[in-house]
Amino acid sequence: MPAPLPPTITADYQRDWPKYFEAVASLGPRDTLVRALDLFGPVAPGRAPVAIDVACGEGRDTREMLRRGWRVVAFDGTALGVERLLAGVPELDKPRLTAMELRMEDAPACESLPARADLINASFALPFCDPAAFPALWAWIVRTLAPGGRFAGQIFGERDEWAPVRPASHFSREQVLALLEPFEHEHFEEVEKDGGDALGTPKHHHLFHIVARKR
Ligand SMILES: C[S@@+](CC[C@H](N)C(=O)[O-])C[C@H]1O[C@@H](n2cnc3c(N)ncnc32)[C@H](O)[C@@H]1O
């Protein structure tokens, strides 16, 4: 008999996204994003850098990038995430936002995305990419970032509770370091702990928090 699924992830490695969006709606931006934005420093008036927010969810990180003066192209695989994002962005910031429903797997071939970005943010997003499409997605991230551009986000580790559901979406420390070969590490934090997930359900976490600058 197969081992029972962890209670917080479905057999096809998805979650109850509407419930998740509701649970995180009042939360601020992710620490990895804040670190990356701080490293870039203040945006000069009239010279908005370009960020891509991969699987932006309901928009907690996109809102912060816009607030700090960035131009943001944000996408998510759910229409609901994009709707919630658009509903939560102040009118003043909307001219610097492009938001679309798009699956990560389709990003490398998507002509509506910028060919160059200063920042690619993927907060708690990459594990949800179909593992067969992940190498192309990661190659797209690397080639789309301008030299000196930054990646911010998380990669899930091999000892995470969800790893048996989709092992190929979980990486060892060595594998993560190999993915980051084209980058200088600015923040690399491996976390392994028992704790709650976004909906408060207990979970064993193993993940890597990353801010990295493309050489
Ligand atoms: C854990 S949430 C993270 C959302 C947001 N980045 C945050 O930090 O709150 C993962 C997001 O991935 C999206 N997602 C799941 N599979 C996807 C896919 N194949 N392509 C694009 N987005 C996907 C979900 O809709 C959800 O918004």
The ligand as a MOL file (V3000), in Angstrom:
LIG
                    3D

  0  0  0     0  0            999 V3000
M  V30 BEGIN CTAB
M  V30 COUNTS 27 29 0 0 0
M  V30 BEGIN ATOM
M  V30 1 C 2.9720 28.6720 -2.0620 0
M  V30 2 S 2.2280 29.7030 -3.2490 0 CHG=1
M  V30 3 C 3.3350 31.0910 -3.3020 0
M  V30 4 C 2.6640 32.3270 -3.8020 0
M  V30 5 C 3.4520 33.6040 -3.5790 0
M  V30 6 N 4.6720 33.6100 -4.3500 0
M  V30 7 C 3.7320 33.7580 -2.1070 0
M  V30 8 O 4.8940 33.8090 -1.7140 0
M  V30 9 O 2.7650 33.8270 -1.3460 0 CHG=-1
M  V30 10 C 2.5460 28.9030 -4.7810 0
M  V30 11 C 1.8850 29.5680 -5.9620 0
M  V30 12 O 2.1970 28.8200 -7.1170 0
M  V30 13 C 1.0880 28.8540 -7.9830 0
M  V30 14 N 1.2690 27.7340 -8.9070 0
M  V30 15 C 1.1520 26.4070 -8.6470 0
M  V30 16 N 1.4850 25.6930 -9.7250 0
M  V30 17 C 1.8200 26.5980 -10.6840 0
M  V30 18 C 2.2860 26.4890 -12.0130 0
M  V30 19 N 2.4870 25.2960 -12.5730 0
M  V30 20 N 2.5540 27.6230 -12.7040 0
M  V30 21 C 2.3750 28.8350 -12.1320 0
M  V30 22 N 1.9300 28.9970 -10.8820 0
M  V30 23 C 1.6730 27.8870 -10.1580 0
M  V30 24 C -0.1060 28.7880 -7.0840 0
M  V30 25 O -1.2670 29.2740 -7.7150 0
M  V30 26 C 0.3670 29.6610 -5.9250 0
M  V30 27 O -0.0010 30.9880 -6.1210 0
M  V30 END ATOM
M  V30 BEGIN BOND
M  V30 1 1 1 2
M  V30 2 1 2 3
M  V30 3 1 2 10
M  V30 4 1 3 4
M  V30 5 1 4 5
M  V30 6 1 5 6
M  V30 7 1 5 7
M  V30 8 2 7 8
M  V30 9 1 7 9
M  V30 10 1 10 11
M  V30 11 1 11 12
M  V30 12 1 11 26
M  V30 13 1 12 13
M  V30 14 1 13 14
M  V30 15 1 13 24
M  V30 16 1 14 15
M  V30 17 1 14 23
M  V30 18 2 15 16
M  V30 19 1 16 17
M  V30 20 1 17 18
M  V30 21 2 17 23
M  V30 22 1 18 19
M  V30 23 2 18 20
M  V30 24 1 20 21
M  V30 25 2 21 22
M  V30 26 1 22 23
M  V30 27 1 24 25
M  V30 28 1 24 26
M  V30 29 1 26 27
M  V30 END BOND
M  V30 END CTAB
M  END
